[in-house]
Amino acid sequence: MGAEATSVLSGVEQEPRPAWQQALIDQMLDTFAADDYQPPLLPGAALQLLSLARDPDVAMSKVIALLESEPLIVARVIRTAQSPVYSAGARIRTIEDAVLRLGTRAIALVFAEAAMQASVFSSKAFQGPMQSLRRHSTATAHVARKLSERIGQPGDRVYLCGLLHDIGIAACLLVAPELRASDGKPFDFATLATPIYAVHEQAGEILSSLWNMPEGLRWVFAHHHQFALRTHVSPMAALICLSSWIASEAGAGSIAQDGGEQAMLAARHFGWGEQLPELVELGTRLVAELGRGEA
């Protein structure tokens, strides 16, 4: 399967981009490479909590103290924990309720999700596209965690990859208000969409490098569409590619791109080629549950 994936993914000739699109891509990459570029802050408490959650003997008081160190996020955590995806109908009113009901590992994922939504996925200039990106990233994370159970991958690591796989899009949307066309006017989202999609994997790699994230995660962010390298397929990147496509098919899309060919290759890699309708149905249920939680 690896050789097949490589021949399909690397053998497609790209049509030349219009000059204005390439100029816009160059502007974004130059912005990320500038010495004065300030990346969005990665919530350190979220990563610290994910690390703590791997310790089966961690004290609950330590977890609660870390959660309470980000008071602006606690309300989001409680609201998310109340959603059908996590609570199964239980009443959760305090952070202690959430930890007791969900457990440390699950609450760490909820906290990471809430923290990313509050900081990285936030833009005044492009609220609509950023809201779609938040929804897509959250849905991808939940789908990826479900699929990870089928291949024995750690759920928290896969979830984090799903949540952050499109951080390159977020980075582009955050710098886009400062970009200008040749006539000095700002760009609208319709103009930005194609160039952002073209550069978002590279932008994700740059941003995650500035955040000093593990190399394995950075590779996934940079290759979650082109996940085959020669005859090798990265299982994590293939899983995220498939999960992202499922989330889009289930109604939680971001920047519109088909991606069906790569998703099919990823599904075949895992032996799920005949199960795509079932997987999309799974994604549809998760997206509906997430929607009820938001409501």
C-alpha positions in Angstrom: 0.0 0.0 0.0 2.9 2.4 0.7 4.2 2.3 -2.8 0.7 2.9 -4.2 0.2 5.9 -1.9 3.5 7.3 -3.0 2.8 6.9 -6.7 -0.6 8.7 -6.4 0.4 11.4 -4.0 3.7 12.5 -5.4 3.0 11.8 -9.1 0.3 14.5 -9.5 1.5 17.5 -11.5 0.5 20.8 -10.0 -0.8 23.4 -12.3 1.1 26.7 -12.2 -0.5 29.1 -9.7 -1.6 32.6 -10.8 1.1 35.1 -10.0 -1.1 36.9 -7.5 -1.7 33.7 -5.5 2.0 33.0 -5.4 2.7 36.5 -4.3 0.2 36.1 -1.5 1.8 32.8 -0.5 5.3 34.5 -0.5 3.9 37.3 1.7 2.6 34.9 4.3 5.8 32.8 4.4 7.9 36.0 4.6 5.8 37.1 7.6 6.4 33.8 9.4 10.1 33.9 8.7 10.5 37.5 9.9 12.5 38.0 13.1 9.7 40.1 14.6 7.0 37.5 13.9 5.0 36.8 17.1 3.2 33.4 16.9 0.0 32.9 18.8 0.6 31.7 22.3 0.3 27.9 22.9 -1.5 27.3 26.2 1.3 25.8 28.2 -1.0 24.7 31.0 -2.9 22.5 28.5 0.3 20.7 27.4 1.4 20.4 31.1 -2.0 18.8 32.0 -1.7 16.3 29.1 1.7 15.3 30.4 0.3 15.0 34.0 -2.6 12.9 32.8 -0.2 10.1 31.7 0.7 9.5 35.3 -1.9 7.1 36.8 -0.9 8.2 40.3 -1.2 12.0 39.8 -3.0 13.7 42.7 -6.4 15.1 41.8 -5.6 18.3 43.8 -2.6 18.9 41.4 -4.9 18.5 38.4 -7.5 20.9 39.8 -4.8 23.4 40.7 -3.5 23.4 37.2 -7.0 23.8 35.7 -7.7 26.7 38.1 -4.5 28.5 36.9 -6.5 29.4 33.8 -9.7 30.8 35.2 -10.9 32.2 31.9 -10.8 28.7 30.4 -12.5 26.9 33.3 -16.0 27.9 32.2 -15.3 26.6 28.7 -14.1 23.3 30.3 -17.2 22.8 32.3 -19.5 23.7 29.4 -17.6 21.2 27.1 -17.6 18.5 29.8 -21.4 18.8 29.9 -21.7 17.9 26.2 -23.1 14.5 25.3 -19.7 13.5 23.9 -18.3 13.4 27.5 -20.9 13.6 30.2 -23.5 11.0 29.1 -26.2 13.2 30.6 -24.5 13.7 34.0 -24.9 17.1 35.6 -21.5 18.8 35.8 -21.4 22.2 37.6 -17.9 22.5 39.0 -14.4 21.7 37.9 -14.3 19.0 40.6 -17.4 17.4 39.1 -15.8 17.4 35.7 -12.6 15.7 37.0 -14.5 13.1 39.0 -16.9 12.3 36.2 -14.5 12.3 33.3 -11.2 11.3 34.8 -7.8 13.0 34.4 -7.0 11.9 30.9 -10.4 13.0 29.5 -10.4 16.3 31.3 -6.9 17.0 29.9 -8.3 16.7 26.4 -11.3 18.9 27.2 -8.9 21.5 28.7 -6.7 21.4 25.6 -9.7 21.8 23.4 -11.0 24.8 25.4 -7.6 26.4 25.6 -6.9 26.2 21.9 -10.3 27.6 21.1 -9.8 30.5 23.4 -6.3 31.5 22.2 -5.1 30.0 18.9 -8.4 29.8 17.1 -9.5 33.4 17.7 -9.6 36.2 15.1 -11.6 39.4 15.1 -11.1 40.0 11.4 -12.1 36.5 10.2 -14.5 35.3 12.9 -16.6 33.2 10.5 -13.7 31.2 8.9 -12.0 30.9 12.3 -15.2 29.5 13.9 -15.5 27.0 11.0 -11.8 26.1 11.7 -12.5 25.5 15.4 -15.5 23.3 14.6 -13.5 21.3 12.0 -10.5 20.9 14.2 -12.5 19.8 17.2 -14.5 17.3 15.1 -11.3 16.0 13.5 -9.8 15.4 17.0 -12.9 13.5 18.2 -13.0 11.3 15.1 -9.3 10.7 15.3 -9.6 9.6 18.9 -12.3 7.1 17.9 -10.3 5.7 15.0 -7.2 5.5 17.1 -8.9 2.8 19.2 -9.0 0.6 16.1 -5.2 0.7 15.6 -4.0 0.9 19.1 -2.6 4.4 19.0 -2.6 6.5 22.2 -5.9 8.5 22.2 -4.6 11.7 23.7 -1.7 12.0 21.3 -3.9 11.4 18.3 -6.5 13.8 19.7 -4.0 16.6 20.1 -2.8 16.0 16.5 -6.4 16.3 15.3 -7.0 19.4 17.3 -3.9 21.1 15.9 -3.5 19.6 12.5 -4.8 22.9 10.8 -2.9 25.4 13.0 -1.3 26.5 9.8 -4.7 27.8 8.7 -5.1 29.6 12.0 -1.6 31.2 11.7 -2.4 32.4 8.2 -5.8 33.9 9.3 -4.1 35.7 12.1 -1.5 37.4 9.9 -3.9 38.0 7.0 -5.3 41.3 8.2 -1.8 42.8 7.8 -1.4 41.7 4.2 -2.2 44.0 1.4 -2.8 43.7 -2.3 -0.8 45.8 -4.8 -3.5 48.5 -4.6 -3.0 48.7 -0.8 -6.4 47.1 0.0 -6.8 44.2 2.4 -7.9 40.7 1.2 -11.2 39.1 1.8 -11.5 35.4 2.8 -12.6 34.3 -0.7 -9.4 35.6 -2.1 -7.3 34.1 0.7 -8.8 30.6 0.8 -6.8 29.0 -2.0 -3.4 30.5 -1.1 -3.9 29.6 2.6 -4.7 26.0 1.7 -1.6 25.8 -0.4 0.6 27.0 2.4 -1.1 25.8 5.5 1.0 22.6 6.0 4.2 24.5 5.8 2.8 27.2 8.1 1.8 24.5 10.6 5.3 23.1 10.5 6.8 26.6 11.2 4.4 27.4 14.0 4.8 24.1 15.8 8.6 24.5 15.5 8.4 27.9 17.1 6.3 26.2 19.8 9.1 23.6 20.3 6.7 20.8 19.8 8.0 17.2 19.4 9.3 16.4 15.9 6.8 13.6 15.4 3.9 16.0 15.8 5.5 18.6 13.7 5.8 16.1 10.8 2.1 15.3 11.1 1.1 18.9 10.9 3.4 19.3 7.8 2.2 16.2 6.0 -1.3 15.3 7.0 -2.4 15.5 3.4 0.7 14.2 1.7 1.3 11.5 4.3 3.4 9.0 2.2 7.2 9.3 2.0 8.6 7.1 -0.7 7.3 3.6 0.3 6.6 4.6 3.9 3.2 5.8 5.2 3.0 7.7 8.5 0.1 6.0 10.4 -0.5 9.1 12.5 -0.6 11.5 9.5 -2.7 9.1 7.5 -5.2 8.8 10.4 -5.4 12.6 10.7 -5.9 12.9 6.9 -8.8 10.5 7.0 -10.3 12.0 10.2 -10.2 15.5 8.7 -12.0 14.3 5.5 -14.6 12.4 7.6 -15.2 15.6 9.7 -15.8 17.6 6.5 -18.1 14.9 5.0 -20.0 14.9 8.3 -20.7 18.7 8.0 -17.8 20.2 9.9 -15.7 21.4 7.0 -13.1 24.2 7.1 -11.5 25.5 3.9 -13.2 23.7 1.1 -10.9 21.2 -0.6 -12.0 17.7 -1.6 -9.2 15.5 -0.3 -11.2 12.4 -1.1 -8.4 10.7 -3.0 -5.9 10.9 -0.1 -8.6 9.9 2.4 -9.4 6.8 0.4 -5.7 5.9 0.3 -5.5 6.4 4.1 -8.6 4.2 4.6 -7.1 1.5 2.4 -3.8 1.7 4.4 -5.7 0.7 7.5 -7.9 -1.9 5.7 -11.0 0.3 5.9 -11.5 0.8 2.2 -15.0 -0.8 2.3 -16.0 0.9 5.6 -16.0 4.6 4.5 -19.8 5.0 4.7 -19.7 3.5 8.3 -16.8 5.9 9.2 -18.7 8.9 7.8 -21.8 7.8 9.8 -19.6 7.7 12.9 -18.3 11.2 12.2 -21.9 12.5 11.6 -22.9 11.2 15.0 -19.9 12.9 16.7 -20.5 16.2 14.9 -24.2 16.1 16.0 -23.2 15.4 19.6 -20.7 18.2 19.5 -23.3 20.6 18.1 -25.7 19.7 20.9 -23.0 20.5 23.4 -22.4 23.9 21.8 -26.1 24.6 21.9 
